[in-house]
Amino acid sequence: MARVDDLTGPRNLNPASAVRTSVNRSIALVVAGLALAGCSAVGSPASPSAAASLEGRTFLSTSVTGRDLVPGTTIRLAFKDGRLGVNAGCNQIGGAYSVTEGRLQLGSMMSTEMGCDQALMTQDGWVSSFLGGATVALAGDSLTLGNGGVTMNLSDRRVADPDRPLVGTRWVVDGIVAGDTTSSIPMGVTAALTFTDDRLALEAGCNTGGGPVTIGRSSFTVGPLGLTKKACEPAATMVEKAVLEALGGQIDFTIEADRLTITNGQSGLTLQAAR
């Protein structure tokens, strides 16, 4: 991630992402200004109880009044280790946060530099501006933020979008992890995993098959896999090789809502629950 007020820094690690256009620079300036405002805010020290109540939780927007969101988008706010992660439909934005006198204060913000539709990039900038100095009201699993005549209602992610079960869900691969880099699946190639209690059904990108699986609390192991032996196009062959590499040995996994991430050393996959 690169500082939004330093666009000469490192670029997004996803090779399928495009470099930001001039619209991205305007978003960067908005968020940079927000960061300065957050750092210079005058007030009492951050409320430990308010910050602690948000810490470790993720919230998804359920409604916004006073502003229309891009159709089909949801605002996601993740509070972890004193940092706020924001996704408004395009880039990942993050930085330090605190709560002072009932208002959300943000430090210097960082952002990826994905190229998205202009409407989504504009929404990135608006959400970043909205959050700096927003009033905070938390009641159980419901979070309400207000700023500049706009009110955003959010719900705890575990309530609004519960974790899908590993077993019985068809998990479609959408990213290949190699070290610190995640690349997208080529267009027209489909790979997917479907678990039962003791078996894995595999769509590897071209060939299909499966094998025995042993599932633990946060890891699983796959026994010998049997696959068809069709000749594949280069893109499908590349995906199949990455999928099989990720499924060797003991594989760690995490699930958040409809997202599954599996890691095996420096290899891994990101997957989404099929709808």
Secondary structure, 3 states (H helix, E strand, C coil): CEECCCCCCCCCCCCCCCCCCHHHHHHHHHHHHHHHHHHCCCCCCCCHHHHHHHCCEEEEEEEEECCCCCCCCCCEEEEECCEEEEECCCCEEEEEEEEECCEEEECCCEECCCCCCHHHHHHHHHHHHHHCCCEEEEECCEEEEEECCEEEEEEEHHHHCCCCCCECCEEEEEEEEECCEEEECCCCCCCEEEECCCEEEEECCCCEEEEEEEECCCEEEECCCEECCCCCCHHHHHHHHHHHHHCCCEEEEEEECCEEEEEECCEEEEEEECC
